[in-house]
């Protein structure tokens, strides 16, 4: 069997692949690259596309929405994006988070029903804890029956 | 007497109802906790691999040094506070907030400004009360938070770092020690602290970059921070479920104890009522016979 290189493909939400391969193909920033063992150090952004892992006669395919490719002579690391990312999409989400902060700091009361039901239950739980503690203290002092 | 026993009976049934709810919540939390823990495990490899790559980068001699890796004076600090959306999870959120307030005070005494990025409804409510310079907020991440939901909040911080409005970024979240223990922690995200991978042979090397060093390293650093934040959020979700499970278990146990005692009191009251009734009948009969 030909020389092999260790390959790890991970995304933020789960690991996708970990194993050995003879060759790895990925869509780097400036076109598809084929990585063989003992490749020089290489760091690139990834374009959305297929990552192919060739080991022997077998070939495995993974689709990545983007990410980072890092190559060391003995290991290839592919950090796949968990979601579709685009500059303006990220920007829009940032704006949302900002607005939410401003609104939330001004709004006095919201989502009252759920909060109310929950605080009632919290009160009941706190009461139980308080009673239990009181009983314990009383029985320690020998005052209870 | 009959009045007292009726009152006790009412109390018992009300506590029993509460106990049913807490018991159900305990079981739901236990099931969710297992799933949250599995998710937590699944996110670890990403951050570990990123750490490895960052370590490589630190030991290389890149032609471009990314600002996030440069230590600077910390006068403008960003703090991401990770909390849960729902309560009833013991002191989980409050312990974290107390830790935050202490840290913020320390920073302010050292002359630093602190800007807050909030995750979770509890943090939002808390900082609404105590005040603070809140620049971003996301809520309703649900039981299975996705990176997608966090991008906006992190992006706000990135933009401020790039614009020089912040020179350091920290994150406050709960660390999952085990099912019983959650540790509120504050850790530094930017400047990135990387352990240099010290090779035995100090060879001078650098990467081949595509499209260029700046773009590639920039993306790497951003993904790294995002990975860390996402990891913290997922871990915090696991903490929330286990804290809730414990809190609800305690509540259920407390309710059980109290029901037992009330039952005893109820039985005593009932016994006393019966005894009194019998003695009344007996003395009544004796009076007629006499």
Interface residues (C-beta under 8 A of the other chain):
Chain A: X8 X10 X11 X12 X13 X14 X15 X18 X28 X29 X30 X40 X41 X42 X43 X44 X45 X67 X68 X70 X72 X77 X79 X81 X82 X83 X85 X90 X91 X92 X93 X94 X95 X96 X97 X98 X100 X101 X104 X105 X111 X118 X119 X121 X122 X124 X125 X128 X129 X131 X132 X135
Chain B: X15 X18 X21 X22 X39 X42 X43 X45 X46 X49 X50 X52 X53 X56 X57 X60 X86 X87 X88 X117 X118 X121 X124 X127 X128 X134 X135 X136 X137 X138 X139 X146 X147 X148 X151 X152 X153 X155 X156 X159 X205 X206 X207 X208 X209 X210 X211 X215 X216 X217 X219 X220 X223 X226 X227 X230 X247 X248 X250 X251 X254 X255 X257 X258 X261
